[in-house]
Amino acid sequence: MGNVIELVARERTYSGREVADLLGIGASTLRKWSMLLEQNGYWFLRDSQNRREYRQMDVAALQRFYRLTKDQLFPQEEAALMIVSHDVALPARMETAVTLAPPIPVPVPAPVSHNVWEEKLHALAVHVQQQDAAHQALLERVEKQEAYIRSNLKERDRRLMKAMNDIMDAKVELTKMKDEQRKTSIWHKLLRLQ
């Protein structure tokens, strides 16, 4: 698998402008054709800015698309389906083909033994189990934090209610004291006058 990724990474890619120039079409036509192929399941490489990068095989597919639509007058949707499904045999006439750099020979990877796949599968299963355990630990930690926060909020609410009740009781007592003082001062004033 690593060899295939390295080969794809080393393969020369072409910009949309280069491919459009090679095919003798406009950039907007190339974009339209590429989108039509993608809608039917074809896959293009993308660069870091999400622009299509065209490989040798992509250019060949677009050349076949060009021949099917322009030379053989197939509808574009049908031609795209034919390209994607690989039902199209290359025409005998190659004079319309645009030649690029020769394709890179792809070495056939050595057959991988059954044990290697089992080891990789086991390693993947162990990794998934570790991820599940870490996920479970995080869930438990979040639940503990939520319980702690709820209990602290309840305690805070209880203290606030107690403080408010104490303040209300103090206000009631203060009002009673002021009333008593006012009543005593009225009697005191009345008694003094006599």
Disulfide bonds with the S-S distance in Angstrom:
none
